[in-house]
Amino acid sequence: MNPFTTGGALLRVVSGINYFNSHSGPGIRKAREEGDYALARDIQVKGTSRFADYINQKLKITYEIYGQENIPQDGPVLIVPNHQGYADILLIYSIFKHMQTGFIAKKELSKIGIIQKAAENTGTIFLNRGDARGAIQVINEGTERLKRGDSLVIFPEGTRSKGGPARHFKAGSLKFAQKAKVPVLPVTIEGTYHTFEEYGSFRPAHYKCIIHPLVHIEEMDRREQASVHSLIEKTVFDGLKELTGKEVTFIEE
């Protein structure tokens, strides 16, 4: 179900996105055109933080964050969370208020006008799943973004669990960090599906999150890198078990 086809709090979400696009977008694009990526990141993070504060207030979202001392002072890093719902993005923007983040997102979202514009402004890259040639281009683009100092977020499950069984992390999801030689930041998310997916409409919710220590994949040899996605998956889902008190079940694909 698409949250942008529902009413109620939708207007507040759309208003927040439009405000970001109109107030932060021009400055971000101008800074990038001039090659001042540090300024672009600064403008972006101020805009996304303002957006997160606005939506949190309007939708009555509260947070319980553990491991904030593990958040690096700056990037670039590849942030790797589990994926429960659309509001995972809101949680990321609410936590990383001093560090710019762009997303690796499924191409279907680019068909939504305001999302396409916001994605351009935040440095989000769309991935067409099943397109092998396109995937290589996305990896190359993401690698260049990381090398220039931007941080990226990727959801290695590939799709939202919506509070149900999780999916195993895809091994190729860490290629960006491997090629760019940047560390990986594992993040455990719990509760974001309550905001939309649970009832098909926007609701107040309480989120829990664990920021785990950085994994310095750039310091590993090839053998270690080959299995690091399993290590990060275990870290993230052990955290989910800790937050929920329940065993994590997986969809076998």
N, C-alpha and C positions, 0 to 999 in steps of 0.2 A: 504494500500500500504506500502511495506517495503522500508524504505529509503536506505537500504543496497543493493538494486537492481538498483539504479539509478546512473547516471554518474555525471560528472561535479565536484562539490564541494565534492562529496562523497570521492574522493581520499584524500582530506585534513582531513576529519573527520576520516577516517580509519587510516591515518598517525598519527593523534593525539592520537587515542586510542592505536595503536601499540606502540607508544613512551611511553605512560603511563605504559602499560603492561611490556615492556622490561626494563624501567629505575626505576620504582617505585615498580613493582610487587615483584621482588626477595627480596628486603628489607622488604616489608610488610609481606611476608610469613615467612621469617626468624624470624622477631620480634614476630610474633604470635606463632611460634613453640617454642620459648623460653619463652613464657608467658608474654612478654613485650607489652601489648596491647596499652599502652600509646605511645610507640615509633611507633608502627604500625599505630596508628591514625595520628601521626605527619607526617610520611612519606606519608601516603595516602593523607592528605589534601594538602600537598605541590604539590603532583603530579596532583591531580584533579584541583587545582587552576591553575597550569601551563597549563593543557589541556584546561580549560575554556578560559584562556587568548588567547591561540593560535587560538581556533575555533572562538572566538568573533572577532578577528582581521581578519582572513581569510574570514569569512562569512559576515563581516561588521554588526555585531550585536551591538546594543546600548541599554542602560538601563535607566529606570526611577524608582528609588526605594524609597518607602516611609516607614517610621517606622523602619529604621535601628537601632534606639536606643533600639528596642525590641528584637534584636538578643542577646541571652545569650552569655556570655563570653566562656562558655564551655558546654558540655553535661553531661549526656545524656538527650536528649529530643526526642519526637516523632513529626516530622514535618508533618503537614497535609495541603496540598495544593489542589486546584482544578486542573483538568487535561485537558489541551488543546491540547498538542502535544508532540512529542518525545523530543522537545527542552526544555521542562520543566526541564529535567535533567541538561541541560547546564545552565539554569537559577539558579537552586539550587547550582550548583558548583561555579557559578560566585558570588553568594551572600555570601555563607557560606565559606569564605576563611580562617577561623581560626578554623573551627569545622568540624570534619570528618562526612560524611553522607553516609549511605548505603541505599538501596532501597528495598521495597517489590515490586516485579515485576512479571508480568504474565510469566508462564513457557515457552510460545511460544518463547520468546526472547532468551531463553537458547540454542535454536537450531542454533543460529548464533555464529560461533566459537569465534570471537574476543570479542563479548559481553559476552559470557560465561566466558572467561578468565578475562575480566575486572570486571565482577560481583564478581568473586571469590576474586579479589584483593581489591575491595571496600566494601566487606561484604554484598553484595546484596543477598537477599533470594528470590527464585522463588516460586510462588504460583500457583498450578494447580487448577484453578477455577472449582468447581463442585466436587472436591475430599474432602469430609468432614474429613476423617481420616488424609489426608495430611495437611489440614488446621490447625488441632490441632497441628501437628508437627511443622508447620511454626510458629504458635503463640508461642509455647514453645521455639523454636530456637530464634525468635525475642526477646522474653522476656529475655532470657539469654544474648543476645547481649547488650540489654539496661542495664541490671544489671551490666555488666562488664565495662560499660562506653561508649559504642558505641552509636551514634545517628542514628535513622532510619527515612526514609521518606516513607509515604504511601499515595496513591491517593484513597480516599474513594469512588470516583465515579466508580472506577473499570475499566474505559476505557476512551479514549480521546474524548472530545467533538468536537474537530477540529473546534472550533469557532461557533458551532451550539448550540442547547439546551443542558443544563447540565443534570446531573443525581443526584438524591438525594444521600447523603452520606449513606453508609452502616453502620449500628449500630456496627457491629462486628469489624470494622476497628480500633477501639480504644482499643481493648482488650490488645494489646501490652503494652500500657501505663498504663492501669488499673492493669495488673498483675505485671509489673515491678515497679509500683509506681513512674512514672516519669511524668513531665509536658508535655503538648501538645502545640506546636507552630503553630497556624493557619497562612496560607499564601495564599494570593490572587494573581493569575497569569493572565495576559492579554497580548495577542499578540504572544505567542510562536507558534501558529498554522500557522502564516504567513511564518515561516521558511521552512516548508516542506508540511504540510497537505493541505494548501490552493491551491497549484498548482501542487503538486506531484513531486516537485524538490526543491533543496536547494536555498533559496533566502535571501538577506539581510532583516533585520527586526528590529523593535524597540519594546522592551518589557517593560511592566509596571508591578510593583509588590508592594503589601502592606504586610509588616511584622506586624502582629497583636500582642498584648500583650499575654504573656504566659497564658495558662489556667492550673491552678494547680489541675488537676484531682486527683492527689494523696492525696489531702486534702479534697476531697468531700466524702459524705456518699453514700451509695449504691443507694438511690433514686436519688440523683443528678447525679451520674454517669450513671444511666439508660437513662437519656435524654440529656446528654452532647453532644452527636453527633449532635443533632438538633441545639444546641446553636452554636457549632463550624461551622456547615454548614451555618447558618444564618450569622455569622461573615464573613465568606469567600465570600459568594455571595453578601452580602451587599457591601463588598469591590469591587466586580466586577461591580456592578451597579454604584458605585462611579467613577470607572476608565473609564467606557464606556459611562455613562450617559443614559444607557438603562436598562429596566427591564430584569431580568434573567428569561428565560423560562426553564421548565424542561420536560424531557421525563418521562412519567409515566410508570413504569415497574410492 
